[in-house]
């Protein structure tokens, strides 16, 4: 589903979003609304035992994450995550891959 207008993106986040706290390396913390997903992925490690891992990620409006970079920290549902990959999709939204942060939890 394409989210075409800024108003559409705001409605989408209002309906499905959660509040996250973004802590940039430099600058003040701020609260933003994101879509949080923490799906399990199958990992083939070459053996006969199945293995799965989680891949946490968020979806946010471009305007809410200006200056966000890899290595910054974001807190979702009282869990700290390190930002690993920031991927704007060209529609005004950005997908951000996260890693659970053992140093900030």
DSSP file (Angstrom, degrees, kcal/mol; ACC not computed):
  #  RESIDUE AA STRUCTURE BP1 BP2  ACC     N-H-->O    O-->H-N    N-H-->O    O-->H-N    TCO  KAPPA ALPHA  PHI   PSI    X-CA   Y-CA   Z-CA
    1    1 A X              0   0    0      0, 0.0     2,-0.4     0, 0.0     0, 0.0   0.000 360.0 360.0 360.0 121.4    0.0    0.0    0.0
    2    2 A X        -     0   0    0      1,-0.0     2,-0.8     2,-0.0    89,-0.0  -0.635 360.0-151.9 -79.8 133.8    1.5    3.3   -1.1
    3    3 A X        +     0   0    0     -2,-0.4     6,-0.1     1,-0.2    90,-0.0  -0.884  23.6 174.8-106.5  99.3    1.2    6.1    1.5
    4    4 A X        +     0   0    0     -2,-0.8     2,-0.3     4,-0.0    -1,-0.2   0.866  48.5  43.1 -84.2 -40.3    1.2    9.1   -0.8
    5    5 A X  S  > S-     0   0    0      1,-0.1     4,-2.3    87,-0.0     5,-0.2  -0.710  77.3-117.2-111.7 158.6    0.6   12.2    1.2
    6    6 A X  H  > S+     0   0    0     -2,-0.3     4,-2.1     1,-0.2     5,-0.1   0.882 118.7  53.2 -57.6 -38.4    2.0   13.5    4.5
    7    7 A X  H  > S+     0   0    0      2,-0.2     4,-2.1     1,-0.2    -1,-0.2   0.884 107.7  51.0 -64.6 -38.3   -1.6   13.4    5.9
    8    8 A X  H  > S+     0   0    0      2,-0.2     4,-2.5     1,-0.2    -2,-0.2   0.909 109.6  49.9 -64.3 -42.1   -1.9    9.7    4.8
    9    9 A X  H  X S+     0   0    0     -4,-2.3     4,-2.4     1,-0.2    -2,-0.2   0.896 109.5  51.5 -63.8 -39.8    1.4    8.9    6.5
   10   10 A X  H  X S+     0   0    0     -4,-2.1     4,-2.3     2,-0.2    -1,-0.2   0.906 111.6  46.6 -63.9 -41.8    0.2   10.6    9.7
   11   11 A X  H  X S+     0   0    0     -4,-2.1     4,-2.3     2,-0.2     5,-0.2   0.922 110.9  52.8 -65.4 -44.3   -3.1    8.6    9.7
   12   12 A X  H  X S+     0   0    0     -4,-2.5     4,-2.0     1,-0.2     5,-0.2   0.919 113.6  42.8 -56.6 -47.2   -1.2    5.4    9.1
   13   13 A X  H  X S+     0   0    0     -4,-2.4     4,-2.4     1,-0.2    -1,-0.2   0.860 111.5  54.5 -70.0 -35.8    1.1    6.0   12.0
   14   14 A X  H  < S+     0   0    0     -4,-2.3    -2,-0.2    -5,-0.2    -1,-0.2   0.881 114.0  42.4 -64.5 -36.9   -1.8    7.2   14.3
   15   15 A X  H  < S+     0   0    0     -4,-2.3    -2,-0.2    -5,-0.1    -1,-0.2   0.881 134.4  14.5 -76.4 -39.4   -3.6    3.9   13.6
   16   16 A X  H  < S+     0   0    0     -4,-2.0    20,-0.3    -5,-0.2    -3,-0.2   0.429 100.7 108.4-119.2  -2.4   -0.7    1.4   13.8
   17   17 A X     <  -     0   0    0     -4,-2.4     2,-0.3    -5,-0.2    18,-0.2  -0.298  44.6-157.7 -86.9 163.3    2.1    3.3   15.5
   18   18 A X  E     -A   34   0A   0     16,-2.8    16,-2.7    -2,-0.1     2,-0.4  -0.906  31.8-100.6-128.1 158.8    3.8    3.2   18.9
   19   19 A X  E     -A   33   0A   0     -2,-0.3    58,-0.6    14,-0.2     2,-0.3  -0.666  40.1-178.0 -84.3 133.8    5.8    5.9   20.6
   20   20 A X  E     -AB  32  76A   0     12,-3.1    12,-2.7    -2,-0.4     2,-0.6  -0.924  23.3-132.3-126.2 153.9    9.6    5.5   20.4
   21   21 A X  E     -AB  31  75A   0     54,-2.2    54,-2.5    -2,-0.3     2,-0.5  -0.938  18.9-157.0-110.3 116.2   12.3    7.6   22.0
   22   22 A X  E     -AB  30  74A   0      8,-3.1     8,-2.0    -2,-0.6     2,-0.6  -0.815   7.4-171.2 -96.1 124.2   15.1    8.5   19.6
   23   23 A X  E     - B   0  73A   0     50,-3.1    50,-1.7    -2,-0.5     6,-0.2  -0.856  10.6-158.8-116.7  93.8   18.5    9.4   21.2
   24   24 A X        -     0   0    0     -2,-0.6     3,-0.1     4,-0.4    44,-0.1  -0.284  29.7-113.5 -67.2 158.7   20.9   10.8   18.6
   25   25 A X  S    S+     0   0    0      1,-0.2     2,-0.5    44,-0.1    -1,-0.1   0.897 108.7  27.8 -57.9 -41.3   24.6   10.7   19.3
   26   26 A X  S    S+     0   0    0      2,-0.1    -1,-0.2     0, 0.0     2,-0.2  -0.990 112.6  29.5-124.3 126.7   24.6   14.5   19.4
   27   27 A X  S    S-     0   0    0     -2,-0.5     2,-0.1    -3,-0.1     0, 0.0  -0.456  91.1 -46.4 116.3 170.9   21.5   16.4   20.4
   28   28 A X        -     0   0    0     -2,-0.2    -4,-0.4     1,-0.1    -2,-0.1  -0.346  56.4-104.9 -77.5 154.9   18.4   16.0   22.5
   29   29 A X        -     0   0    0     -6,-0.2     2,-0.3    -2,-0.1    -6,-0.2  -0.364  39.1-170.1 -67.5 154.6   16.2   13.0   22.7
   30   30 A X  E     -A   22   0A   0     -8,-2.0    -8,-3.1    -2,-0.1     2,-0.4  -0.993  21.6-122.5-149.1 149.9   12.8   13.2   21.0
   31   31 A X  E     +A   21   0A   0     -2,-0.3     2,-0.3   -10,-0.2   -10,-0.2  -0.750  34.5 173.7 -90.0 134.1    9.7   11.1   20.9
   32   32 A X  E     -A   20   0A   0    -12,-2.7   -12,-3.1    -2,-0.4     2,-0.5  -0.928  31.7-116.9-134.4 160.3    8.5    9.9   17.5
   33   33 A X  E     +A   19   0A   0     -2,-0.3    28,-0.5   -14,-0.2     2,-0.3  -0.873  41.5 167.5-100.8 130.6    5.7    7.6   16.3
   34   34 A X  E     -A   18   0A   0    -16,-2.7   -16,-2.8    -2,-0.5     2,-0.6  -0.901  40.4-117.8-135.7 160.9    6.9    4.4   14.5
   35   35 A X  E     -C   59   0A   0     24,-2.3    24,-1.8    -2,-0.3     2,-0.4  -0.937  37.2-154.6 -97.0 122.2    5.6    1.1   13.2
   36   36 A X  E     +C   58   0A   0     -2,-0.6     2,-0.4   -20,-0.3    22,-0.2  -0.845  16.7 176.9-104.6 134.5    7.6   -1.6   15.1
   37   37 A X  E     +C   57   0A   0     20,-2.7    20,-2.8    -2,-0.4    -2,-0.0  -1.000  11.9 175.2-136.2 133.5    8.1   -5.1   13.7
   38   38 A X  E     +C   56   0A   0     -2,-0.4    18,-0.2    18,-0.2    20,-0.0  -0.456  21.6 173.4-136.2  61.0   10.1   -7.8   15.3
   39   39 A X  E     -C   55   0A   0     16,-0.7    16,-2.4    15,-0.1     2,-0.4  -0.271  31.8-117.3 -74.1 155.6    9.6  -10.8   13.1
   40   40 A X  E     -C   54   0A   0     14,-0.2     2,-0.4    12,-0.0    14,-0.2  -0.749  28.1-160.5 -89.2 139.9   11.3  -14.2   13.4
   41   41 A X  E     -C   53   0A   0     12,-3.3    12,-2.3    -2,-0.4     2,-0.3  -0.964  17.9-123.2-121.5 137.9   13.5  -15.3   10.5
   42   42 A X  E     -C   52   0A   0     -2,-0.4     2,-0.5    10,-0.2    10,-0.2  -0.607  26.3-158.5 -75.0 138.2   14.7  -18.8    9.7
   43   43 A X        -     0   0    0      8,-2.7     2,-0.8    -2,-0.3     8,-0.5  -0.983   9.9-143.2-122.4 125.7   18.5  -19.0    9.5
   44   44 A X        +     0   0    0     -2,-0.5     6,-0.1     1,-0.1     8,-0.0  -0.784  25.4 169.0 -89.4 109.7   20.1  -21.8    7.6
   45   45 A X        -     0   0    0     -2,-0.8    -1,-0.1     4,-0.3     3,-0.1   0.249  57.0-104.9-104.9  11.2   23.3  -22.8    9.5
   46   46 A X  S    S+     0   0    0      1,-0.3     2,-0.2     2,-0.0    -2,-0.1   0.638  85.9  99.3  81.9  14.2   23.9  -25.9    7.5
   47   47 A X  S    S-     0   0    0      2,-0.3    -1,-0.3     1,-0.0    -2,-0.1  -0.539  83.5-104.4-120.2-171.4   22.8  -28.4   10.1
   48   48 A X  S    S+     0   0    0     -2,-0.2     2,-0.5    -3,-0.1    -2,-0.0   0.514  92.8  88.5 -94.5  -5.6   19.7  -30.5   10.8
   49   49 A X  S    S-     0   0    0     -4,-0.0    -2,-0.3     1,-0.0    -4,-0.3  -0.817  80.1-123.6 -96.8 129.2   18.5  -28.3   13.7
   50   50 A X        -     0   0    0     -2,-0.5     2,-0.4    -6,-0.1    -6,-0.1  -0.384  27.8-166.7 -68.8 147.5   16.3  -25.4   12.9
   51   51 A X        -     0   0    0     -8,-0.5    -8,-2.7    -2,-0.1     2,-0.3  -1.000   6.3-176.0-138.3 135.9   17.5  -22.0   14.0
   52   52 A X  E     -C   42   0A   0     -2,-0.4     2,-0.3   -10,-0.2   -10,-0.2  -0.961   1.5-174.1-132.4 151.6   15.5  -18.7   14.1
   53   53 A X  E     -C   41   0A   0    -12,-2.3   -12,-3.3    -2,-0.3     2,-0.3  -0.955  25.7-112.9-138.7 157.8   16.5  -15.2   15.0
   54   54 A X  E     -C   40   0A   0     -2,-0.3     2,-0.4   -14,-0.2   -14,-0.2  -0.679  16.9-162.1 -91.3 147.8   14.6  -12.0   15.4
   55   55 A X  E     -C   39   0A   0    -16,-2.4   -16,-0.7    -2,-0.3     2,-0.1  -0.767  13.1-162.1-127.7  86.0   15.0   -9.0   13.1
   56   56 A X  E     +C   38   0A   0     -2,-0.4    42,-2.7    42,-0.2     2,-0.3  -0.436  20.4 158.6 -70.6 140.9   13.6   -5.9   14.8
   57   57 A X  E     -CD  37  97A   0    -20,-2.8   -20,-2.7    40,-0.2     2,-0.3  -0.982  23.8-150.3-154.5 160.6   12.9   -2.9   12.5
   58   58 A X  E     -CD  36  96A   0     38,-2.2    38,-2.9    -2,-0.3     2,-0.4  -0.914   8.0-144.6-130.5 159.8   10.8    0.2   12.5
   59   59 A X  E     +CD  35  95A   0    -24,-1.8   -24,-2.3    -2,-0.3     2,-0.3  -0.998  30.5 167.4-123.1 128.5    9.1    2.3    9.8
   60   60 A X  E     - D   0  94A   0     34,-2.3    34,-2.8    -2,-0.4     2,-0.2  -0.933  40.1 -94.0-140.0 159.2    9.1    6.1   10.4
   61   61 A X  E >>  - D   0  93A   0    -28,-0.5     3,-1.2    -2,-0.3     4,-0.8  -0.533  34.0-126.3 -72.2 140.5    8.3    9.3    8.5
   62   62 A X  G >4 S+     0   0    0     30,-2.8     3,-1.1     1,-0.3    -1,-0.1   0.884 109.0  56.9 -53.6 -42.1   11.4   10.9    6.9
   63   63 A X  G >4 S+     0   0    0     29,-0.3     3,-0.5     1,-0.3    -1,-0.3   0.744 103.0  54.8 -64.8 -24.1   10.6   14.2    8.7
   64   64 A X  G <4 S+     0   0    0     -3,-1.2    -1,-0.3     1,-0.2    -2,-0.2   0.663 111.4  43.1 -82.1 -16.4   10.7   12.6   12.1
   65   65 A X  G X< S+     0   0    0     -3,-1.1     3,-2.7    -4,-0.8    -1,-0.2   0.054  72.2 156.7-121.7  26.0   14.2   11.1   11.7
   66   66 A X  T <  S+     0   0    0     -3,-0.5     3,-0.1     1,-0.3    -3,-0.1  -0.308  76.6  12.8 -54.1 126.8   16.1   13.9   10.1
   67   67 A X  T 3  S+     0   0    0      1,-0.3    -1,-0.3   -43,-0.0     2,-0.0   0.401  87.8 151.6  85.6  -2.6   19.8   13.3   10.8
   68   68 A X    <   +     0   0    0     -3,-2.7     2,-0.3   -44,-0.1    -1,-0.3  -0.367  20.1 175.1 -62.8 138.0   19.3    9.7   12.1
   69   69 A X    >   -     0   0    0     -3,-0.1     3,-1.9    16,-0.0    14,-0.2  -0.952  38.1 -77.3-143.2 163.4   22.4    7.6   11.5
   70   70 A X  T 3  S+     0   0    0     -2,-0.3    14,-0.2     1,-0.2     3,-0.1  -0.345 114.6  34.1 -59.2 135.6   23.7    4.1   12.1
   71   71 A X  T 3  S+     0   0    0     12,-3.0    -1,-0.2     1,-0.4    13,-0.1   0.118  87.5 120.3 101.9 -19.8   24.9    3.8   15.7
   72   72 A X    <   -     0   0    0     -3,-1.9    11,-2.8    11,-0.1    -1,-0.4  -0.242  61.4-120.8 -67.6 168.0   22.3    6.0   17.2
   73   73 A X  E     -BE  23  82A   0    -50,-1.7   -50,-3.1     9,-0.2     2,-0.4  -0.918  25.5-176.2-117.6 139.9   19.9    4.5   19.8
   74   74 A X  E     -BE  22  81A   0      7,-2.5     7,-2.5    -2,-0.4     2,-0.5  -0.998  14.5-146.9-132.1 139.5   16.1    4.2   19.8
   75   75 A X  E     +BE  21  80A   0    -54,-2.5   -54,-2.2    -2,-0.4     2,-0.4  -0.921  17.8 176.6-110.8 125.1   13.9    2.9   22.6
   76   76 A X  E >  S-BE  20  79A   0      3,-2.4     3,-1.4    -2,-0.5   -56,-0.1  -0.996  72.9 -10.3-128.3 126.6   10.7    1.0   21.7
   77   77 A X  T 3  S-     0   0    0    -58,-0.6    -1,-0.1    -2,-0.4     3,-0.1   0.891 129.2 -55.7  52.9  44.4    8.6   -0.6   24.4
   78   78 A X  T 3  S+     0   0    0      1,-0.2     2,-0.4    -3,-0.1    -1,-0.3   0.673 114.6 116.3  64.2  20.4   11.3    0.1   27.1
   79   79 A X  E <   -E   76   0A   0     -3,-1.4    -3,-2.4     2,-0.0     2,-0.4  -0.981  60.5-136.0-119.4 129.9   13.9   -1.8   25.0
   80   80 A X  E     -E   75   0A   0     -2,-0.4    21,-2.4    21,-0.2     2,-0.4  -0.679  23.2-175.0 -86.2 135.9   17.0   -0.1   23.6
   81   81 A X  E     -EF  74 100A   0     -7,-2.5    -7,-2.5    -2,-0.4     2,-0.4  -0.974  21.8-132.3-128.7 144.0   18.0   -0.8   20.1
   82   82 A X  E     -EF  73  99A   0     17,-3.3    17,-1.8    -2,-0.4     2,-0.5  -0.815  29.0-120.2 -91.2 134.6   21.0    0.4   18.1
   83   83 A X  E     + F   0  98A   0    -11,-2.8   -12,-3.0    -2,-0.4    15,-0.2  -0.634  38.6 169.0 -76.1 124.5   20.2    1.7   14.6
   84   84 A X  E     +     0   0A   0     13,-2.8     2,-0.4    -2,-0.5    14,-0.2   0.788  61.3  16.4-108.1 -38.6   22.1   -0.5   12.1
   85   85 A X  E     - F   0  97A   0     12,-1.4    12,-2.3   -16,-0.1     2,-0.5  -0.993  56.3-160.9-142.6 131.9   20.6    0.4    8.6
   86   86 A X  E     + F   0  96A   0     -2,-0.4     2,-0.5    10,-0.2    10,-0.2  -0.961  15.2 179.4-113.7 117.8   18.6    3.4    7.6
   87   87 A X  E     - F   0  95A   0      8,-3.1     8,-2.3    -2,-0.5     2,-0.1  -0.811  13.3-159.0-126.9  90.3   16.7    2.8    4.3
   88   88 A X  E     - F   0  94A   0     -2,-0.5     6,-0.2     6,-0.3    -2,-0.0  -0.422   5.8-155.8 -62.5 140.8   14.5    5.6    2.9
   89   89 A X        -     0   0    0      4,-2.5    -1,-0.1    -2,-0.1     5,-0.1   0.409  35.7-112.8-103.8   4.0   12.0    4.2    0.4
   90   90 A X  S    S+     0   0    0      3,-0.4     4,-0.1     1,-0.0    -2,-0.1   0.510  99.3  89.3  83.6   3.3   11.3    7.3   -1.6
   91   91 A X  S    S-     0   0    0      2,-0.5     3,-0.1   -86,-0.0    -1,-0.0   0.294 114.1 -88.7-113.1   7.3    7.7    7.7   -0.4
   92   92 A X  S    S+     0   0    0      1,-0.4   -30,-2.8   -31,-0.1   -29,-0.3   0.431 102.5  98.0  96.3   0.7    8.4    9.8    2.6
   93   93 A X  E     -D   61   0A   0    -32,-0.3    -4,-2.5   -31,-0.1    -2,-0.5  -0.874  56.5-155.1-119.7 153.8    8.9    6.8    4.9
   94   94 A X  E     -DF  60  88A   0    -34,-2.8   -34,-2.3    -2,-0.3     2,-0.5  -0.997   8.4-144.6-132.1 133.2   12.1    5.1    6.0
   95   95 A X  E     -DF  59  87A   0     -8,-2.3    -8,-3.1    -2,-0.4     2,-0.5  -0.832  18.9-164.5 -93.9 133.1   12.7    1.6    7.1
   96   96 A X  E     -DF  58  86A   0    -38,-2.9   -38,-2.2    -2,-0.5     2,-0.3  -0.971   9.7-146.4-125.9 118.9   15.3    1.3    9.9
   97   97 A X  E     -DF  57  85A   0    -12,-2.3   -13,-2.8    -2,-0.5   -12,-1.4  -0.666  23.8-162.6 -84.5 137.3   16.9   -2.1   10.8
   98   98 A X  E     - F   0  83A   0    -42,-2.7     2,-0.4    -2,-0.3   -42,-0.2  -0.753  17.5-153.4-120.7 162.2   17.7   -2.4   14.5
   99   99 A X  E     - F   0  82A   0    -17,-1.8   -17,-3.3    -2,-0.3     2,-0.1  -0.994  34.7-109.3-134.3 129.2   19.8   -4.5   16.8
  100  100 A X  E     - F   0  81A   0     -2,-0.4     2,-0.8   -19,-0.2   -19,-0.3  -0.370  36.1-134.9 -58.1 130.9   18.9   -5.1   20.4
  101  101 A X    >>  -     0   0    0    -21,-2.4     4,-0.8     1,-0.2     3,-0.8  -0.794  21.2-172.7 -99.4 105.0   21.5   -3.1   22.4
  102  102 A X  T 34 S+     0   0    0     -2,-0.8    -1,-0.2     1,-0.2    -2,-0.0   0.714  84.7  56.6 -69.0 -18.7   22.9   -5.1   25.3
  103  103 A X  T 34 S+     0   0    0      1,-0.2    -1,-0.2     2,-0.1    -2,-0.0   0.704 113.6  36.5 -85.3 -20.6   24.8   -2.0   26.6
  104  104 A X  T <4        0   0    0     -3,-0.8    -2,-0.2     1,-0.1    -1,-0.2   0.424 360.0 360.0-111.6  -0.7   21.7    0.3   27.0
  105  105 A X     <        0   0    0     -4,-0.8    -1,-0.1   -25,-0.1    -2,-0.1   0.487 360.0 360.0 -80.8 360.0   19.1   -2.2   28.1
